[in-house]
């Protein structure tokens, strides 16, 4: 009610605007900038929703379906050559050649021209994103309208804590650290996600904002029951683990300062942010999960 359903609604509200802006560009005259702005806003609401992938996001494999990373440009070129004309045609297109990364490529790397098959392909890819966004909104709204019974709620809480940690590691490892390590090996510039659009930093910030909000208690204190999301820190304090909660808050604040200062073109800032996030991961694994009576395991969202 207080997080995923709202974020899914925001994503679903922005996805049609991406479709409409691409359709307008493809009809002509050229209007790339409005389409780029619509892609950016859709991507940011997607990052906010998927920072902690739970429930329908996992069941529907939504991340793979519309945000497969990294994009396969060669496959995209082959799929463009087929000139798909309908959403049914897009079913036969591999996920590494569509979704948000493919649209980004077609807006920045190889900008599509009005009236071309490639422009039509971009519209179809955006319509697929819109269709998935609407399905996720419906699924999360249904969950919000039907709170689970106690046993199911415990399982959902365990899933949430595990997927929160998986989301954190996805940001730390897949988002920041892995591209840095690969670039150092090749002696090249890191290839971060959202690099073609120069929206890498904004994407990291959107992910971190969700992770931070769900982990740290507001300075005003925990919300009243039913008035807002209960953070991990609030759970710790509610169970009497005050000292650990204080350390958890300190680790989150250190990570927040590092993420506020991170810049994809400054390797030292990326290293510092990754290190700060690792500190949060270590604390969760060593102490926080145990105090929450949650067993940590591996999932498709894990960064390692």
C-alpha positions as CSV (number, residue, x, y, z in Angstrom):
1,X,0.0,0.0,0.0
2,X,2.7,2.4,0.9
3,X,5.5,1.6,-1.5
4,X,5.3,-1.0,-4.4
5,X,1.7,-0.2,-5.4
6,X,2.5,3.5,-5.5
7,X,5.7,3.0,-7.4
8,X,4.0,0.7,-9.9
9,X,1.3,3.3,-10.5
10,X,3.9,5.9,-11.2
11,X,5.7,3.6,-13.7
12,X,2.4,2.8,-15.4
13,X,1.5,6.5,-15.6
14,X,4.7,7.3,-17.4
15,X,5.0,4.4,-19.8
16,X,2.1,5.6,-22.1
17,X,3.8,9.0,-22.4
18,X,6.9,7.3,-23.8
19,X,4.7,5.5,-26.3
20,X,2.9,8.7,-27.3
21,X,6.1,10.8,-27.6
22,X,7.7,8.1,-29.8
23,X,4.6,7.9,-32.0
24,X,4.6,11.7,-32.4
25,X,8.3,11.6,-33.3
26,X,7.8,8.8,-35.8
27,X,5.0,10.6,-37.5
28,X,7.2,13.7,-37.9
29,X,8.4,16.3,-37.7
30,X,11.4,14.9,-35.7
31,X,11.0,15.4,-32.0
32,X,13.7,13.4,-30.3
33,X,14.0,15.6,-27.2
34,X,10.4,15.0,-25.9
35,X,10.9,11.3,-26.5
36,X,14.2,11.3,-24.7
37,X,12.6,13.2,-21.8
38,X,9.7,10.7,-21.6
39,X,12.2,7.7,-21.7
40,X,14.2,9.3,-18.9
41,X,11.1,9.7,-16.7
42,X,9.8,6.2,-17.4
43,X,13.2,4.8,-16.7
44,X,13.5,6.6,-13.3
45,X,10.1,5.4,-12.1
46,X,11.1,1.9,-13.2
47,X,14.3,2.1,-11.2
48,X,12.4,3.3,-8.1
49,X,10.0,0.3,-8.5
50,X,12.6,-2.4,-9.1
51,X,15.3,-1.3,-6.6
52,X,13.7,-4.0,-4.4
53,X,12.2,-6.6,-6.7
54,X,9.5,-8.5,-4.9
55,X,6.2,-10.1,-5.7
56,X,4.9,-9.7,-9.3
57,X,8.3,-8.3,-10.4
58,X,9.9,-11.6,-9.6
59,X,6.9,-13.8,-10.6
60,X,6.6,-12.1,-14.0
61,X,10.4,-11.9,-14.5
62,X,9.8,-8.2,-15.4
63,X,13.5,-7.1,-15.1
64,X,14.6,-9.6,-17.7
65,X,11.5,-8.9,-19.9
66,X,12.0,-5.1,-20.3
67,X,15.4,-4.2,-18.8
68,X,17.8,-6.9,-19.9
69,X,21.4,-5.7,-19.2
70,X,23.5,-5.3,-21.1
71,X,21.9,-4.6,-24.5
72,X,23.1,-6.7,-27.4
73,X,23.6,-4.2,-30.2
74,X,24.3,-6.9,-32.8
75,X,21.1,-8.7,-32.0
76,X,19.2,-5.4,-32.0
77,X,20.5,-4.8,-35.6
78,X,19.4,-8.2,-36.7
79,X,15.9,-7.7,-35.1
80,X,15.6,-4.3,-36.8
81,X,16.3,-5.9,-40.1
82,X,13.3,-8.2,-39.6
83,X,11.1,-5.1,-39.4
84,X,8.5,-6.3,-36.9
85,X,5.1,-4.6,-37.3
86,X,3.0,-5.8,-34.4
87,X,3.3,-6.7,-30.8
88,X,2.9,-10.3,-31.8
89,X,5.9,-10.0,-34.0
90,X,7.9,-8.6,-31.0
91,X,7.3,-11.9,-29.1
92,X,9.9,-13.5,-31.4
93,X,12.4,-10.7,-30.6
94,X,15.0,-11.7,-27.9
95,X,14.8,-9.8,-24.7
96,X,18.5,-8.5,-25.1
97,X,17.3,-6.5,-28.1
98,X,14.3,-4.7,-26.7
99,X,12.9,-3.0,-23.6
100,X,14.3,0.2,-22.1
101,X,17.9,-0.4,-23.1
102,X,16.9,-0.9,-26.8
103,X,14.8,2.3,-26.8
104,X,17.7,4.2,-25.2
105,X,20.0,3.0,-28.0
106,X,17.5,4.1,-30.6
107,X,17.1,7.5,-29.0
108,X,20.8,8.3,-28.3
109,X,23.2,6.0,-30.0
110,X,21.5,5.4,-33.4
111,X,18.6,8.0,-33.3
112,X,15.7,6.8,-35.3
113,X,14.3,8.9,-38.0
114,X,10.6,9.6,-38.5
115,X,8.8,7.2,-40.9
116,X,11.5,4.5,-40.7
117,X,11.0,0.8,-39.7
118,X,13.5,1.5,-36.9
119,X,11.2,4.2,-35.5
120,X,8.3,1.7,-35.7
121,X,10.4,-0.8,-33.8
122,X,11.0,1.7,-31.0
123,X,7.3,2.4,-30.7
124,X,6.6,-1.4,-30.4
125,X,9.3,-1.8,-27.8
126,X,7.7,1.1,-25.8
127,X,4.3,-0.5,-26.2
128,X,5.7,-3.7,-24.7
129,X,7.0,-1.7,-21.7
130,X,3.6,-0.1,-21.3
131,X,1.9,-3.4,-21.4
132,X,4.2,-4.8,-18.6
133,X,3.7,-1.6,-16.6
134,X,0.0,-2.0,-16.7
135,X,0.2,-5.6,-15.6
136,X,2.5,-4.7,-12.7
137,X,0.2,-1.9,-11.6
138,X,-2.8,-4.3,-11.6
139,X,-0.8,-7.0,-9.7
140,X,0.5,-4.7,-7.0
141,X,-2.8,-3.0,-6.6
142,X,-4.4,-6.4,-6.0
143,X,-1.8,-7.2,-3.3
144,X,-2.4,-3.8,-1.6
145,X,-6.1,-4.5,-1.5
146,X,-5.7,-7.9,0.0
147,X,-3.2,-8.0,2.9
148,X,-1.8,-11.5,3.6
149,X,-2.6,-13.5,6.6
150,X,0.0,-13.9,9.3
151,X,1.9,-16.9,8.0
152,X,2.0,-15.4,4.5
153,X,3.0,-12.1,5.9
154,X,6.0,-13.6,7.6
155,X,7.1,-15.2,4.4
156,X,6.6,-11.9,2.6
157,X,8.7,-10.1,5.2
158,X,11.5,-12.6,4.8
159,X,11.3,-12.2,1.0
160,X,11.4,-8.4,1.4
161,X,14.6,-8.4,3.6
162,X,16.3,-10.8,1.2
163,X,15.3,-8.9,-1.9
164,X,16.3,-5.6,-0.3
165,X,19.8,-7.0,0.2
166,X,19.7,-8.4,-3.3
167,X,18.7,-5.0,-4.6
168,X,21.5,-3.3,-2.7
169,X,24.1,-5.7,-4.0
170,X,22.7,-5.3,-7.6
171,X,23.4,-1.6,-7.2
172,X,26.8,-2.1,-5.6
173,X,28.1,-4.9,-7.8
174,X,26.3,-4.9,-11.1
175,X,25.7,-1.1,-11.1
176,X,29.0,0.3,-9.8
177,X,31.7,-2.1,-9.1
178,X,31.6,-4.7,-11.9
179,X,31.8,-2.2,-14.7
180,X,34.8,-0.6,-13.0
181,X,36.6,-3.9,-12.6
182,X,35.9,-4.9,-16.2
183,X,37.1,-1.5,-17.5
184,X,40.3,-1.8,-15.4
185,X,41.0,-5.2,-16.9
186,X,40.5,-3.9,-20.5
187,X,42.2,-0.5,-19.8
188,X,39.0,1.2,-21.0
189,X,36.2,3.5,-19.8
190,X,33.6,1.8,-17.7
191,X,30.4,0.9,-19.5
192,X,27.7,1.7,-16.9
193,X,24.0,1.0,-17.5
194,X,22.2,4.1,-18.8
195,X,25.5,5.4,-20.2
196,X,24.2,6.2,-23.7
197,X,21.7,8.6,-22.3
198,X,24.1,10.0,-19.7
199,X,21.5,9.1,-17.0
200,X,23.7,6.7,-15.0
201,X,23.9,8.9,-12.0
202,X,20.2,9.6,-12.0
203,X,19.4,5.9,-12.2
204,X,21.7,5.1,-9.3
205,X,20.1,7.9,-7.3
206,X,16.6,6.5,-8.0
207,X,17.6,3.0,-6.9
208,X,19.3,4.3,-3.8
209,X,16.3,6.5,-2.8
210,X,14.1,3.5,-2.7
211,X,16.6,1.3,-0.8
212,X,17.3,4.1,1.7
213,X,13.7,4.9,2.3
214,X,12.9,1.3,3.1
215,X,15.9,0.8,5.3
216,X,16.2,4.0,7.4
217,X,13.7,5.4,9.8
218,X,12.8,9.0,9.1
219,X,14.2,11.6,11.5
220,X,10.6,12.3,12.6
221,X,10.3,8.7,13.8
222,X,8.5,5.6,12.6
223,X,5.1,6.3,11.0
224,X,1.9,5.3,12.9
225,X,0.7,1.8,12.0
226,X,-0.9,1.9,8.6
227,X,0.3,5.4,7.9
228,X,3.5,4.6,5.9
229,X,6.1,1.9,5.2
230,X,7.9,0.5,8.2
231,X,11.7,0.7,7.6
232,X,14.2,-2.0,8.5
233,X,15.6,0.4,11.2
234,X,12.1,0.8,12.7
235,X,11.8,-3.0,12.9
236,X,15.1,-3.2,14.8
237,X,14.1,-0.5,17.2
238,X,10.7,-2.0,17.7
239,X,12.3,-5.2,18.7
240,X,14.6,-3.5,21.2
241,X,17.8,-3.7,19.2
242,X,18.7,-0.1,19.7
243,X,22.5,-0.3,19.5
244,X,22.4,-2.3,16.3
245,X,19.8,0.1,14.9
246,X,22.1,3.0,15.7
247,X,24.9,1.3,13.8
248,X,22.6,0.5,10.9
249,X,21.5,4.1,10.6
250,X,25.2,5.3,10.7
251,X,26.1,2.8,7.9
252,X,23.1,4.0,5.8
253,X,24.0,7.6,6.4
254,X,27.6,6.9,5.3
255,X,26.4,5.2,2.2
256,X,24.0,8.1,1.5
257,X,26.8,10.6,1.7
258,X,28.9,8.5,-0.7
259,X,25.9,8.1,-3.1
260,X,25.2,11.8,-3.0
261,X,28.8,12.5,-4.1
262,X,29.1,9.7,-6.7
263,X,29.9,10.7,-10.3
264,X,30.3,8.0,-13.0
265,X,33.2,9.9,-14.6
266,X,35.1,10.0,-11.3
267,X,36.4,6.5,-10.5
268,X,37.4,7.3,-7.0
269,X,33.8,8.4,-6.1
270,X,32.4,5.2,-7.6
271,X,34.9,3.1,-5.6
272,X,33.9,5.1,-2.4
273,X,30.2,4.5,-3.0
274,X,30.7,0.8,-3.7
275,X,32.7,0.5,-0.5
276,X,30.1,2.3,1.6
277,X,27.4,0.0,0.2
278,X,29.5,-3.0,1.0
279,X,29.6,-1.8,4.6
280,X,25.8,-1.9,4.7
281,X,25.7,-5.4,3.1
282,X,28.2,-6.7,5.7
283,X,26.2,-5.3,8.6
284,X,23.0,-6.8,7.3
285,X,24.6,-10.2,6.8
286,X,26.5,-10.2,10.1
287,X,23.9,-8.8,12.5
288,X,20.8,-7.2,11.2
289,X,19.2,-10.2,9.5
290,X,19.7,-12.3,12.6
291,X,18.0,-9.7,14.8
292,X,15.1,-9.6,12.4
293,X,14.9,-13.5,12.5
294,X,15.4,-13.7,8.8
295,X,17.5,-16.3,7.1
296,X,19.4,-14.9,4.1
297,X,19.6,-16.8,0.9
298,X,20.4,-16.4,-2.8
299,X,17.9,-15.1,-5.4
300,X,17.9,-13.9,-8.9
301,X,18.3,-10.3,-7.6
302,X,21.6,-11.0,-5.8
303,X,24.4,-8.9,-7.0
304,X,27.0,-11.6,-6.7
